[in-house]
Amino acid sequence: MGESRIIDTHAHIIDPVRFPLADGPGYKPLPHETGTSEEYCNVLDAHGVAHALLVQPSGYGYDNSALLDAMARHPGRFKAIAVIDPETPESDFAALARQGVVGVRFNLLSHRADALEGPLAERFLARLRELDWFAQVFADDTQWQTVGPILRRSGVTVLVDHFGVRNPADGLSQPGFAAVLALGREGKAAVKLSAPFRLSRRPEDFADLDPFAEALIEAFGLEGCVWGSDWPFINFPNGFSYDAALRAITRWLSDPGERSVVMCSNPARLFGFPEPASRTAP
């Protein structure tokens, strides 16, 4: 990979020895599903990946300690998407921004299904818009029908998790995916071509995601797509590897120049990492 400046836009730090998991909703990783910041840096180094956007996992709730610690321990290597109580004081947002937080995740599947609904959520999204932060959303197919219009009305910049689809078998015409594509066409959104292993019913090649990837690239534009691994691949009994995550993207982006835009240039521009030193991706 040489001078490649790949940026992984979806990974989790799970370090329950130093940072116990939170009570309440959210997936609680099993003992073998951990991933410390040191372990993750070793993975990145082994694969020639320069930087990463860390994402708060649902099992930590509103406690972003592990994520913030990772950024402090490895200055400049990480940015982060946190999970924040909507009633957090304004001064706390400034402190989080200084530490490298660039957005808030709304995990409607395993944390709070109603996190984007109601007046409190409306005010919260307005704060994110004023900060120029991302609202990263992980939602089920039916939930996108409701939250898509809410997000568009808010004016916030949206970051769509994991292809914006949960059940590819329902096809391109499903209303939830149509709502995701509408967000892309609005021009104030980006989508993660990440974690195909969680979605596909064809683990050998992910071919059932081909029409979804094509539709997303058309709607969001190449400049609106980024790549993510979903390391350390929690809650997935069949296992996955970082090598496989890097290889998967080549199915939908066979041209090295296009891969470089998605894996290097776009995340650098969107999340404030150093501009890539090379236009070459694997």
C-alpha positions, 0 to 999 in steps of 0.5 A: 500500500506504500504511501496510501492514506486510507481512513477507516470511518467506522470502528469501535473501541471496546475496552471493558477492563478500563472502561466498564460497559454502561447499564441500560440499553445497548448490545453488551459485547462478549469477552472475546469481542473487545478491541482496545485502542492499542490493538486497533492501532496495531491493526491499522499499522498492519494494513497501512491505514492512516487514520480512523473515525471512531464510533461510540458503540451502543453498549457504552450508552452516553459514556464516551470515556473509552472513545475520548481516551483513544483520541488522547492516547493517539493524538491526531490519529482518530476523530470520533462520533459520540453518543450524547445526551440531548440535554448536555450543556453547551459548554460540553460540546465545545470541549468534545469538539476540542478533543476530536468529536465531529458528530453524534450517533443516533442508534435507533436499533439498539440504543434509542428508537425514538432518539430523532423524534419530538421537540427535544430531538429537533432542538438537538439536531439544530445544535448539531447543525450550528456546530457543523457536526454530523448526525450519524444514523443507524436505522432499520428499513422502516425507521428511515421512512420516518426519520429521513424527512426529519433529518432533511428538514433539520438541515443537519449533515447526515452520515448514513450507517452501513449502506442505509439498508438492513434487509437487501431481500426487500429490494431497491424499491422498499420505502426506507431505502428510497428515503435514504437515497432522497437524503443523498440527492439532497446533497447534505449527506454521506453514506458509509459503504461499511459492514457488508457482512452484516447485511448480505445473504451471500457471505462469499461475495456480497453480490446481493448488495450490488444494486444497493451500492450502485444506487447509493453511489449514483444518489450520493455521488462518489464524493458522498461515499466513504468506507468503514470496516466495523472493527472489531466485528462484534455480535457476528458469530461467523467472524470477519477480518480486516483484510476481508473488509478492505477487499470487499470495497473493491467489488463496488469500486474496481477503479483504484482512483475511485477507491482512493476518493472514497477511502482517502480523499472523502474522509479527509475532507469530511472529518478534518483529517490531513489530506492524503499524500497519495491518490492510491488505494489498494 
